[in-house]
Structure formats: C-alpha cells, structure tokens
Amino acid sequence: MLTSRTFLKRTRAGAVVKVVREHYLREDIPCGAAPCARCAPPPGIGLQARPSGALSSLCPRPHYLLPDTNLLLHQIDILEDPVIKNVIVLQTVLQEVRNRSAPVYKRIRDVIQNPEKHFYSFTNEHHRETYIEQQKGESSNDRNDRAIRVAVKWYNEHLKKIEDEEEIEVILLTNDRTNKEKALEEGITAYTCEEYVKSLVANPDLVDRLACISDEGKEIESGKIIFSEHIPLSKLQQGIKSGIYLQGTFRASRDNYLEATVWVHGDAEENKEIIIQGLKHLNRAVHEDIVAVELLPKDEWVAPSSVVLQDDGQNEDEIENEEEKENALKTSLDKDMLRPTGKVVGIIKRNWRPFCGMLSKSQIKEARRHLFTPADRRIPRIRIETRQADTLEGQRIIVAIDGWPRNSRYPNGHFVKNLGSAGDKETETEVLLLEHDVPHQPFSQSVLSFLPKMPWNITEEDIKHREDLRHLCVCSVDPPGCTDIDDALHCRELENGNIEVGVHIADVSHFIRPGNALDEESARRGTTVYLCEKRIDMVPELLSSNLCSLRSNVDRLAFSCIWEMNHEAEIVKTRFTKSIINSKASLTYAEAQMRIDSATMNDDITTSLRGLNKLAKILKKKRIDNGALTLSSPEVRFHMDSETHDPIDLQTKELKETNSMVEEFMLLANVSVAQKIYDEFPEFALLRKHPAPPPSNYDILVKAANSKASIYHANLNLEIKTDSAKALAESLDKAESPALPYLNTLLRILATRCMMQAVYFCSGMDTDFRHYGLASPIYTHFTSPIRRYFYFTELFFKSKGVVNEDAYILFVRKNAIVVLIPKYGLEGTVFFEEKDKPAPKLDYNSEVPSLTVEDTTLHVFDKVKVNVTLDASNIQHQKMRMVLVEPKV
C-alpha cells in the first residue's frame, strides 16, 4: 500500500516545482511478540511469550511496556535497568529521540540490541494499521502523541487474538499529563514512570533512578531566587546574530569554583576568551555547556583570579558567604591584566553526562536528600534523593543531572549506578575511564562476529591489489612489551644516489568494512587508550595484537607512505600504496639505540636505522628552524609488582635519539598524508590544527622569565619573545643558565600551559589549517593518536608514606604555590591557609610574580623542598598533600 503527499516548492533560482513524497505501508511487519503465530518471527530477539521482570502492584497481569518520546529521553536510566524488560520502542519515538539527543539514541539502540532485555523496535510508521496522517491544524508533537496511542490500541487488539495464552496487555508509560489523559479517555492503560516504578514491589531502590523531570525554569520548592532567568533559545539566537550576545563553550576552572572562561566560537581572528566570575554570573552553566554570554561594561572587567578556591561543602542552598568569597577573586586592577568579562545569560546546549563521584551524606537523621560530590572539581555538587544513603556511603557512584532551579545553590539529579568501594584499584580505574569518556566495555558478540575466521592467511587476490614490499628491510621500534605494533620503518639507498624511506601503518581497513558493527564500535572508541597495567583497545585483540600488529617475521598488510629523498632530507617524490610487508625485527627504543651506537654492528637492519636516524636529525632541525616548538612535559613510568600489580617504583622516562627518530617520521607521514587527502578531497579532508594562542596567554611566561633575570641581576637571556612560534622557540633555546640547570625545562613546561587545544576539523569548514606547535601549514593523524592515564601515582605514595623531594615553583597564587617534582613528574599545590590553623601573613605580587609568606618571598621557578603524603582524609578527593619544608616560612 502506498500513500503520497504532493506540494509545491520554490527553488533558489525562483522556479516553482511540484514535489511528490511517497510513503509505503505494509501489512507484514511483525509485532515482535513471541506467542503471536499470525506474525512472522521478529528479526533478532523479540518480546517474551510470558513477560518476565518486575512484579507491579498496578499491573499484576503479564504486560509489555511502551514509552513515549519524553519518557525515553528523560528516564533512560530506568529503562536500562536489568529489571525493566519487554519494552516496545516505536519508530515514531526512535526518530524523535534521534533528532533530539544523539547520546540517548545510542543508549537505547544498545539496549534494543541486548538479547537479555527483550526490547523490540516496531516500525509503526510503515504499518498499514498504525500509520496516521497529520491532521489540519495539528502540531507535529500532537500528531506523534496520537500515533503512539494508536499503536498501543492496535497492539492490545492484536494481542487479544492470541489463543491458548494468558492475555498480555500493553501499557503506555508517559509523563505528559495531556497524553496520559487522552490515553485514559481512549481506554488505554497509562501510567507515569514514577507511578509504575513505585509499583514494583520487589524493587524499591529503582525509585532512586527516577529523573527529576521538573522544568528547570520552575522552582521545586520555595526559597530565595539566586539566579537570573535564562533567556529563551529563540531570543538567544537573534541576539547572537545581531551581536548582542556571544556564543561559546563554558569551561569551569579546576582551581576556583567561582570562576570560568567561555571560549567564543568564530574564525581564528575572532576567537577570544571571556572571563566569568561569581556565582550569579556563572548562572547555572556546567563545564562544557554551549552558552550565550553578555559582555559587561569595560569598567566591570576583571583579571583572571589568582586565588585557589574550592567549594567547601556548604549547605546546598546556603550562599551567605559567597560575596565574601567573590571579593577574594579580585586581583590587581592593572589595566594590562584586565580581560573581557561577561555573564551567562542562557544555555544553548547542555553537555550533561553521567558523573562519577561520592555521596556527601546529610547530617539530618533519616534525610532522603543528600549532596553528591563529583570526582571532577569542575562539576558542581548535585542534589539527589535516595533511600540508600547508608549503603552508598564510601562508594563511588554515578549520578545524572536533571535540572537546575533558579532558587537552588546546586542542580538536581538522580542516582544511576554504584561502581564499588572508593580506593579500590578496579573501582578507581573504572572512574578514571568513565570520567574521561573512554568506551571500555567488552566488545559485543555482534562486533566480534565481523572478525575474520582463523586461521587467516593473505590470499592471492590480496597480493594482486597490493605492492609486495616483503623484500625490504622493514623494522619496528616501540616501548618494551608492546604487542600492538601499528607502525614500522625502512630506509635504503637507491641506484640514483637518493634514499628511499617508508612509513608502514597497519592496514586495519582491510578487516573492517564500512558501516558494520565493528566499524561503528571502532569509530566510537576512536583510539587505543593506555593505562599503567592494561590497554583499552580500539579494535578487538585478534586485530590489535595479532593480524594488524606488524610483528617480525610474519607477512602483514600495511598502508605505506614512501618518500624518495636526497641526503639533505629534501623530498623528491612521495607515493602512497597498499602493501604487504614482512618486518625483519621488532625492536625497543633501547635496542635500536644500541645498534646505532655499536661500532661492531653493520647488518642491514642497523644500516637502515642509522640512515633513518641521520635523516631524522636533519628533519628535526628543519622543523625547529621553521619555528616548531620543543616543549617539555615530564612523563613517568611505573614499575609494577609482578604479583599484586601495585606500583613499587616511579621514575621519569629517559628519551633516546630513537624516540625522536620515530617521532620525526610519524610527523612527516602525517603532513604528507594531510596534503594528499586535502588535494584529493578539498571539502572533506579530516585535518588537525593547532590555533595560535592569544598574546595575553603568554603574560605569565614573560613575567616569570623577566622576574628571574632581575632577581639574579645578570644577563640570563631570558627575554621571551611571543610574536611568532619561531620567535618563541628561539628565545626558549637561548634561555639557559649554568646556575639554574632546570630553568629551561621549567620555561618550556610553562610555555605548554599557555598553548591552545589542538582540534580535528573538516577542511571545508575552515580556511586556517596551520598547526602552531609543529609549524606546519597542514596536519592530520594518519599514524594513531594515543591517550594515556595514570591513576597509580596515588597508590605509589600511599605505600611510600612521607617523602621529602626537591621541587620547583611553576605558579604562585594569592594563597598557594603550584610546584613540580621532576623526579616523579608530579605537580601539586602547597596551600598556606589551612582550616583550624592561624593564617600566615601573605603578600601576593602579580607583576613579579611572587608570594611573600611571613618574611620569605617565593618566586616562580625557585627551587624548594616539599614534604609529600597522600591525604586520604577526604576519601572522595584523595590527593597528594604537599607542605613546604625549605625554605621555612
């Protein structure tokens, strides 16, 4: 059966054309219920014949659930619970959810694919008896609500005709009062989510997972209005278009909960950062929200705060001390320090996600309302209601935000999941992965089903379409213990006197077809993530550690970038090819370095490595001469106990020439591939750029260098020039002093903190492709990006007890100093104001910059000694506690 709609449409050229939209209807779409003999069996797992699950006091008979769109959007945590099974998800609902929330759409698709849940997606918009036309004057929302009710009625009529089975009822779940009233009028059994969940007699704890669905503009209880009302989205968009408001990403401060910045979106020359200070000006924005900002008059502009200020856990609606705290934000009124300052007037897009943290149990006996403290200090505390406070105390839990009323100091939310005991290694690792949004669940069977069958071999057909490079002396150079070898190199002299160099990347695309479940899951993960003792693979282990690992002495498929160069590392010709390689050696950086340095080794592998190393040095010099930055950031390596897997030693990594050698050719491959894909796909090339930071970002670096030079009354070549990357690189190279051997490293670390975040983008969306840090006009990631996380620092210091170590001051604040301990690559804050102790006399100088504590003045880059312990008094935020030992203050 076919329905069609005809309408007229005017083209851009002004012509009027007739458009006919055809909509096909069918009668053979299965209902999905297992006991239904009239319908064909559903694809995949359908609804159970005897619905098992929670026993409801409201619905004692067997029943299926059918949620409407808003319920699915807001109560996805309830629907994901193992207790909830046998749910019909309509096509109408799925389409709306897809348009309104991509994360929720992904979650509900995952639930539908889970065979244990028995969720069934019914294509009601193409079923002859459930499809409806939109009536004249009817809104799209009302039409969709009517379509949902029509589908419920059809299901109930359809299931009545099943013989020899107890009658199964379909229940509509809706939190929309109008939709529920109309459903009841039409004889449909309908409940709100809260009514249904509270009726589940054996599962009272599920009530805690109910989202508080009150509109965030409406106050849940009486109380003083704290925040201004958010301007409606339609008016915000008009204001942004006319320039009254600015749109940008809200970034909360880690160090000061009363301060944030908004990075305004726009072209490179229009990009700017706006400071937001004070609770009322922050106006209920949460880290990473897209917000609209109104600039304040210039006489109200402020400087970035130099105070370290943390939310000390005041009562949820108590704000009497906020003005006093906000006054502490005010720094120098030096005109050079003032920055554009504004206030949040509206939210364009919320970026709320489930947050990990701990419950701060209320002191009121038998209270059901408590505060949740997120692990990420940039996220505000969240008010939740739970009956499980005693059980959840001391546990890491997940909470979701539901809304933020104008009269509440904190947003409202609901409990989602208990992760386990705080301090437990597995629990804390889980928190780490969740907080950094690292997908880490085991690969599903649907994903694994697309892996090649073993044993696998390269076929003659594969060889036909590839260049056979197995004769080349290819080798890989990686860290010790690496099993996922994704790149390899070769270098050889050509007959014409030039040199051929190749970078070979494992060709994962051979095993992953576009659009299948394996491809979608790999795209979702995006990269492999490395923890201290385990790896979160982007692709299943069969590929990452076997078929796509370029191990030695086995044939492997690769994608190769091959250059012909002269002896000055100038590229004569570049080509790209799918290839077959056979690596002749899998080396560690130390093994490769030993070969290069050995006077007795002259085999083909060693000769290739020496050629690569020689060219890499030339390439690196060229990059640096062009203005590429060499910035330092200490990286540590843990030595683990073989039985307990706890860290027993911690040291900074020693980088060798071979580390730099591999890096140079990976960079060169990325630049060459970036240019190639841009030439081939000028509108669609996926590139990576690194924006130049605004000049003001360098203020702290310039002042710190000038301060150090003036203190030593000597020409230390500490004039830091920041008008270009090249000028910065050259001035950093000159900043050396025998008296201060660690000074240059500190300057480079501080320069890193001044940088902008590098971003991926599509070439058709921008005109500025330049990578500031690499001084490259174009760049991408052909070789793989890597993310690494280290939780084990805390475990290491927990076992070490008290440690005294040399440190250097990186930053000074009004009430603290931030120090770096080079031995451990560890950064921490030394506070000089502590609770229950007399406050010392503090004098902060933002110009020098320095902090005088009593009679001792501390400058940026000063060498100090600190006492380091793991402070476990706050189990939620266990942290490294640092106390100044020398100089004594």
N, C-alpha and C positions, 0 to 999 in steps of 0.2 A: 504494500500500500504506500502511496506517495502523497504528501501534502506539499504545497508550494506557496510561496509568497512573492508577489510582484510589486516592485516600487521603482520610482524614477530617481535618478541620481545625477547631479551636475558634476562634470569633470573639471579639472583645473583649467582646461582650455575654454571652459564655458559651455561646452556642449551638454545636452541632456540625453542620457542613455537609460534604457529600461534594463533593470536587473531582476533576474528570477532566481530565488533561493529555493532549492528543493530539499525536502526533509523526508527521508524514507522511514516508514513504520513497518514493524514486523509482528508476527504472532507467535514466533517460535523462540522468543527469548526466555530461558528457564528462570523459574522463581528462585532457585537455589536451595529449596528445602529438600532434604534427603528423602522424606517419606512420600514426596509427590511423584506419582507414576505417570501423570499426564505430561509433565515437562521432561525434556531431555536432561540427563545428568549435567550439573554445572561444571564449567571448566575449573579444575583445581578443587580445593576443599570448600564445601558449601555449608549450609546450616544443618545442625544435627536433627535427627529424627525425633529424639526425646531431649529437648534442650536441657543441658546440664549447666550448672552455675549456681549463683546465689539464690537462696530462698527468700522470696519477697512476701511480707505480710499483706501488701496491697494486691499482689498478683500471685496467688498460690498456684494457679494453673500453669502448665508449660507455656512459655511465651518467647517471642523474638522481640528485640528492641529496634526501633527505627528513629534515630535522632535527626532533628532539623539542623540547618546550617550553623546558626549561632551557638547551639549547644555543642556541636562538634568543635567549633573554633575555640570556645572558652573552657570546655570540660574534657579536653583531650587526655588529661592525666587520669581522669576517671575511666574513660574508655580503654586506656592502655592497661589498666589493672587486670591481673590474671582472673579475677573474679568475674569480670564482665565478658560474656561470650554470646554468640548467636545474635549478631547485630547486622541489620540490613542497612547498607550505605547506598543511598540513591545517587544516580548520575547527576541529578539536579544539585544535590548537596556537594558532591565532589567538585563540580565545576565552579561553584561559588567559593568554596574553600581555596581552590587553586588560584582564583583571582585575588583573594584577599590575604592569604598567608601561605607563602611557599614552605616555611618550616612545618606548619601544622599539616599541610598537604603531604609532605614527605613522611611525616609520622603516621598519618592514617593509612597511606599506601603500604607502609611497612607492617602495620597491624593487619591489614587485609591479606597480606602475603604470609602471615604467621598461621600455620595449619592448626595450632592449638587453640586459636581464638575463635575460629568459625565465623569470621566476618565475611559477608557476601556483598559484592558490588553489583547492584541491579540497574540495568540500562533502561530506566523508566522513560527517558525522553525519546526512545525509539520503539517502545512497545505500544501496539495499537490501542490497548485499553487503558494505558496510564499517561499517554501524551495528551497535553491540553494546549489550546491556543490562548494567547494573551487577549483578554477582553478589552474593549474600548474603555479608556479612562483608568484601566487597572495598572498599577505600578509593577515594575519587574519583580520587586520584593514580594508583593501580594500574590502575583502570579505564581512565583516559586513556592510560596507557602501553600497555595491551593494545590499545586502539583504534588507536594509532599502528602497532603491529606488524601488526595485522590489515590495515590499509591498505597497508603495504609489501608483504605477501604477495599481496594482491589485485592490486596494480599489476604485480608480477613475473609472476603468472599471466596477467594481461590482456595484457601486452606480448609475451608468448611467442607469442601467436596472430597477431601481425602478420607477414604474408608478404612475401617479397622484400626484407626489410630485415635488416641485422645486428642480432642480439638486443641489446636495451637492458636494462640491469639498474638496479634502484632500490636505492640504498644508504642504510641508516639511519645517521644521524650522531647519536650520543648520548654524553654524558659521564657518564651514570648507569650505574654498574657493574652493578647488578641488571638494568636494562633491556637492557643490551648482552648479558649472559649469557643471558637468556631469548631474545633475538633469535637468538643463535648456535645455541641448542638447537633453535629452530624452523626452522633452515635459512636464516635471513636474513643477508645480508652486512651487518655493522655495524662501524663504527669510531668511535673518539673523534675529536673535532675536531682534536686535536693530531696523532694518527696520520695523519689524512687530509691535513692541511696540510703536514706534514713529508714526505709522499709526492709532493708537487707538485714535480717535479724542476726545472722551469724557473722556479719562483717561490720561492726560498729566503727572500726578505725578508718573505714573508707570515707567517712564524713570529713575527715581532716583534709582529704584531697580535693574537696569541692572548691572551685574557684569562687571568689567573692566577685559577683558579676555586677555590682552596683556601678552605675556610670560614674567615671572619675570626677565629673563636674558636680556630682551630688554628694553632699556630706553624709557620712554614715551615721554620725551622732552629733549632738550639739557640741559646740565649742568655738573658741575664737578662730576667726578666719586668719590664716597665716600667709597664704599665697594669693597672688593676683590670678584672676580667671584667665585661662588660656584662650587666645583669640582663635575663632573657628578657622578651619583649614582653607575655606574659600577666600576669606579675607586675608589670610596669610599669603596665599598665592598672589593675590592682587598687590599686596604690599611689597612682596619680593620683586614682582615685575616692575613696579614703579620706583623701587629703590628705597622705600621707607624702611623695610626690614632686610636683613641679610640671612641667607641660609647656610648652615654649616654643620659639622659634626662636633658634638659635645664631648669633650674629653676631661673627665674628672681628674683631679690631682691625687697622686698616691700619698703625698706628704701633708696635704692640707684639705680637710673635708669641706671647707668653706670656700674653696677656690676651684675654678675650672677654666679651660680655654675652649673657644669654638673656632675650629679651622674652617674658614669661609671657602665654599666651593667657587671655582671660577677658573679663568685662564691663568697661566703662570704669573703674569704681571698683576693680576687682580687678587691672587691668593693672599690672605692675611689672617692673622691670629688675633682674636678678640678675647680679652680677659673678662671673666665673670667672677665677681667677688660678693660674698654674703649670701645667706640662706634664701632671702626673698628674691634676689636677682637670679639665683640658680633655678628657682621656680619649678621644682619637681622634675627637672631633667635628670636622666640617668645616663651613665657612661655609654658612649657610642650611639645615643639617640641622634636623629637628624632634627635640628631645632631651627626656629626663627629667632633672630636676635635684633633688638633695637639698640643702636648706639646711644650712649649717654653723651650729654654736652661735654666739650673738651675740659671744662673746669672740674668735671667729676671723674676724669680719667685717673687711673691708679697705676702703680708699678707692680710687677709680679711680687707676690708675698715672699718674704724671706723667713717666715715662721713655719716650723713643723708643728702642725695642729691635727690631732686625731680625735675622732668622736669618742668621748669617754664613757659612753653608755648611759647618758642621762635618760630620765623617764621619757616615754615615747612622745608625749605631747608637751613636754616642758621646754620652753625656749627662753626663759628669763635671763640666762647667761649668754645668749647668742650675741647681743650687742657688744658686751664686754669682749667676747672672743673676736668679733669682727673688727673691733678697734685695734686688736693686736695685729691684724693683717696689714695695716697701713705701714708702709716703709718710708723711704726717703721721698720727698716731693721734688727731687731733682728732675728738671724738665727732660733731661736725656733718658731718664728711666721710665717715664710715663708711657703707657701703651694704650691703644684703642680699647675702650672699656664699654661693656654693654650689659643688657639684661635679657633673659629668655622671656619671650612673650607668647610662644606657642610651640607645640610639638608637631613636626611634620611626619615623622615616622619613628615609632618606638623600636628599640633594638633589645627588648627584654628577652631573656633566655632563662632557663632554669639555672639557679645559682647554688653553688656548694657553700657550706658553712656549718655553723653550730647554733643551737638554741640557747638563748640567754633567758633562763627560766625566771618567771616573775616571782617576786618575794611574797606576793599575796597568796595566802593559803587557798588551795583549790581553784586558783585562777585558771581560765581557759585561754586567756590572751597573753601572748609572750612575744618577745623580740627575737628575731633571727639575725645573727651577725654573719654576713658573707665573708668568705675567705679573701676575696678581693676587696681591699680597702677602698677602692674607687666606687663601690656599690654601697648605697645607703642601707642601714638596718631595715628589716622588713617585719611588719606586724602580722602575726598569724594566730589563728585559733586552733588549738589541738587538745585532745584529751590524753595524749601520750607523753606529756612533758617529762614525767619521771623516767619513762623508758628511753626517751630521746636525749636526755641529759648526758653529755660526754660523748655523744655520737656525731659523726659527720653526716649531715643530711642535705637533701636538695629541696629548695623552695622556689616557687614561681611567683612573680609579681602579678597581681590582678588589677590594681588601680591605685591612684594616689589622691585622696580627697584634699580639698583646699584647707581644711581645718586640722590636718594631721601632720605631725612632725615627720612621720615615716610613711612609706607606702604600705598598702595591704597586700597580703599574699596568702598562699596556702602550701601546706606540706605536700611533697611529691614522693620522696623516697628516702629510706635510711641506707647509708652506704657502709656503715660499720664504725668501730671504735676509733676515736681520734688518737693519733700517734701510731696506730698500726701501719706497718710498711705498705701492705697491699691497699689499705683504705686510702692512705695519703697519696699513693701513686694514682689511684683512681680519681681522686680530687684534682690532682695535677693535670691529668688528661682531660677531664671534663671542663675545668676552668679555662684551659687553653683551646677548647673546642676541637680536640683531636679525636676523630672517629676511631674507636679501638675495639668494637665488638668483634667476636669471631666472624669470619666470613660465612655467610649463609649457604645452605645447600644449593639454592638457585644460582648463586655466584660460582660456587665450586663446580657446578655441573658444566660450565663452559671451559673448564681447563682441558688441555689435551690429554688424551689417554696414553698411559705409559705401557710399555716402553716407547719413547718418542725418538725419531731419527729424522735428520734432514733428508728430504726426498729429492729425486732427480728433477722434479718440477720446480722445487725451491731453487736449486742450483741454476736452472735456466734463467731465472729472473734476477740473479744476483751476480755481483763481481766476486770471483773467487780470490780471496787475499790470504789464503791459508799458508802460502809460502813466505809471507812477510814475518819478520822478527818482531811480533807484537808482544807486549808485556803490560801488566797492570801494576800500579803502585798505590797501596792503600794502608790504613791503620792496621795494627796487629789484630788477628781474629776476624777480619772482615770476610763474610760469606756472600754478601750481596754485591758482587763486583760489577758495577754498571758502566765503567769506562776503562779503556786501555789505549796505549800509545804505540806508535812506531816511528822510527827515523832511519833513513838510508840515503846514501849518496846516489845521484843519478848519473848517467853516462855524460850528460852535458855539463857536469860540474855543479849543478844545483843540488838542493837537498829536498827530499820528499818527507813530509811529516803528516801523520794521520792521527786523528782522534776518533776512536771507535766506541759508539754508545750502544748498549744492549738494545736490540730491536724488539721491545715489548709489543709493539703494534702488530707483529706477526701473529701473536697468540690471542689478541683481544680484538674482536670485531666491533665496529661502531654500533652503539645503541643497545648492546646486550647487557645483562645484569652485571657481568664482570666489568665491562667498560664503565657503567654508571657508578658502580661502587668505587672503582679506581679514581674516577673523576671527583667523587665526593671526598675521598681521602686526600688527593692532590699531591701528597709527598710522603716519603717514609720518615718516621719520627724516631729518634734515638733517645732512650733513657739509659741510665747507668748500666743496668743489667739486662735490659731487653729492648727489642726493636718492635715498633708498630709498623708493619709492612703496608705499603700502598697496594701491592698485589699479593695474592697467596704465595706461600713459601715455595711451592713447586716451581713457580716462575722466579721469584726474587732470589732464592738461594740455589737454584738449580738451572733450569732451562734458559733463564735470562741472566745468569751470572757468568761473566766472562772468565771462567776458571781456566787454569792452564791445562794444556794437553787434551782439550776436547773441542770439537767443532761447535761454533756458536754463531747465531745470526746477529748481525750488527747493522747499524746505520753509521756510515763513515763520512767524516769531513776530512778531505785530503788537500794539503797545500803543496805547491812547488815553491820553494823559497831560495833566495840566494844566501850567501854566507853572512850577510848583514841582516838576516831575518826579514827581508823585504819580500812580500808575497808577489809571485809572478803569476800564479794561476790557482784558482780554488775550484774544487769539484765536490759533489756530494753523490753518494751511491749507497744502495742497499748492498750488503756484503756478507760473506762468510769468512770468519777468522778462526785461527787456532792459536791462542795465546801460548807463548813459549815459557812464561814464568809469571807467577803471582807473588809479587814482592811486597814487603813492608817498606815504609819510608826509610827505616834504618838500613835494611838490606840493600836497597837501591843506592843509598848514600855510600855504603861500604864498597860496593862495586865501582862507583865513580871514582872514589878516592884511592882504590887499590892500585899499586904500581905493577902488580903481577897478573891482573885480570884484563884480558883483551878479547874475550869472546864476543859473539855477535850481539848478545843482549847488553853487555856492558858498553860496547861501542855505540849502540843505539841510545842508551841512557846518557852517555857523555855528549852525544850530538844534541839531544833534547835539552840537556842542562845548559849547554853553551848558548843555544838559541833562546832559551827561556830568559837568561840573564839580559840578552840584548832586547828582547821584547819588554821586559820589566823596565829597563832603563828608558825605552821609548815612551812607555805609558807615563812614567814619572815625569819625564821631560815635557810631556803634553799636559801635565797638571793633575795626574791621578794622585789620589790621596793614599798614603800608607798610614792607617790608623790602628792603634793598638788596643786590644781588649783581652785581658788575661783569660785563658781557657784552662780549666783544671781537669785532671784525670784522677779517678778514684781507683784504688787497689782494693779488691773485694776479698773477703774471707771465703775460701772455697766451699765451706760447709754452710755457714749462716747467711752468706751473701750480704753481710753487713760491711760497710766501708771500714777499712783498717788503716788506710793511709791516703793522703790527698796531696797532690803536687801540681804545679803549673806545667803545662806541656812545653817541651822543648821543640821548637820548629827547626827543621833542617832545610838545606837547599832543595832537597827533593820535594818538600811540601810546596815550595814556591814554584818549582818546575811544573808540577801537575797543575797548580792553580793558573799559571800563565796560559797553558794550552787550553784549559777549560774556558777561560775568559775569551781567548781568541776564537774558539769554536762558537761560543755564544754570540760574539759580534758578527762573525761571518754568516751564521745561520739567520740572525736578525735581519741582516741586509738582504739575504736571499729571499726570505719569506715576505719582506716588505716589497721587494721588486716584483715578486710574483702575485702578491695579494695586497696591493696598496691600501685597501679599505679595511682589510680583515686580519692583518697580521697581529698576533698576540705578542706584545713587547713589554719590556720592563724599563721604567725610567726612574731617575733619582733627582727630584727637584732641588735646585739651589736653595739653601736656607736664606731667609731674610737677614739683612745685615745685623739687625738687633740681636739675633740668636748668638752672635759671637761676642757680645759685650762681656760676658763672664770670663771668656778665654782671654780676651785682650787685657782686661783689668787685672786678672791673675798674673799674667806674664809681666805687665808693667810693674806691678807691685813687687814681684820677686826681684826684678832688676834694681828697683830703687832701694830695696832693703839691703842688698849686697853692695850697693854703691859701686857697681862695676858694669862694664860693657859685656853683658851676657848674651848679646844678640837675641834678645827676647822681644823684639818688635814683631808682633804678629800682624801680618797683612791679610785682609779678608776680602779684597775687592774681586778676587777670582780664585778658583780652585788651585790654579798654578801658583799664584802668589802665596796662598795659604800653605801649600805643600813646600815651597822653597823656604818660607820663613820657619816652618816646623823643622826642616832639615838643618837649619842654622842654629836652632835653639839647643845648644849643647853647653855643658859646663862640667869640668872635671870635679868641681866642688860639689856638684849636685848630680850624681850619675843617673838617678832615676827621673830627673826632671823632664827629659824629652818624652819618655813614656807617658808621664802624667799629662803633659800637654796634649799628646795625641789622644789619650783616653777622654780628656775634657772636650777636645775637638769633636770626637764621636758624638758626645751628648748634645752638641749644637746642630747636628745634622737633621734633615727631614727623613721621613719614612719613604723607602723606595716602594713603588706601586706597579702592578700589572695594569695594562690598558690595551685597548684595541686601536690600531693605527688610524682608523677612520674617525676616531673620537677626539684627536688632539693633533697639534702641529709641533709641539715641543717634545722631541724624543730623547733629549740628552740625558745621559747618566752622569751626574755631577761627580760622584765619588770616583768613578773609573775614568773620567774624562773621555768618554766615548760618545759619539753622536747617535749611536743606536745600540740596543742591547736586548737580549731575551734569555730565557732559560732553556737551552737545548740540552745541556747537562742538567742533572737533577738538583733542585734546591733541597736543603736539609733543615730540619728543625731538631734541636737538642734541648733537653730539660734535665736539670739536676736537682732532685729533692734530697739526695743523700748527704748534703752538707750538714743539715741538722742532725742526722743520725751520727755522723762522724764526730761532731762536737759534743753530742750527748754522751758518747763513750769516753771522750778525752777529758771531760771536766773543765777545769780552768786552764786557759792558755794565755801566755803573755807574748805578744808579737809586735814587730815593727810595722808601722802603718804610715800612710801619707794622707794629708788632708786634701780632699777633692773639692769640697764646697764648704762654705761657712754660712750658717743661718743665724737668725736672731737669738735662738735658744739652743743651738746644737751645731755640731760639725759632722760632715759625712766623710768617712775615711775609707781607704782601700788598703787591704793587707795583701801585698804582692805574693807572698808565699802560698796563699790559698786562693788567690784571685777573688777574694771575698770583700764585699762592700757592706758597710753598716753605718749606723748613726749613733753618735755619742751625745746623749742629752745632758744638759746642765741644770735642768729644772725637773725635779722628781717629786712625786707625791710624798707627803709626810716628812719632807726634809726642808730646812731653810733654803730659800732661793738665793744663789750666789749673785753678786753684782755683775751684770752683763752689759757690755757696751759694744754694739754692732756697728761696723763701718762698711757701708755698701760700696764705697768708692775704692777702698784699698784692694780687695775686700778682706776684712779681718773681724775677729771676735775677741774681745778682751774679757777674760773671766777673772774676777777679782783684780789681781795685778799682772796677770800673764796674758800676753797677746798671741793669738794663734792666727797664722796666715795660710791661705791656700798654698798647697804643695809643701808645707812644713812636714818634717819627719817627726813622728811621735811614737809612743809605745802605748798599746792598749791591752786591757785585760778582756778576754773573750770567753763568754759562757753561753750555754743555751738556756734562755729564760723560758721555763715551762709553766710559769705561774698563770699565764693566760693560755689555756690549752687550745683555744681557737686560733690564736695568732702566736704560736711558738716562734720565737725569733732569736737571732743572735744578739745578746746584750753586750754592749761594749762600754768599758769605763776607761777614762784617760788615766794612765799611770805616770807617764812622763811627757811633757813637763807637769809637775804637780801644780794644781790650781786650788 
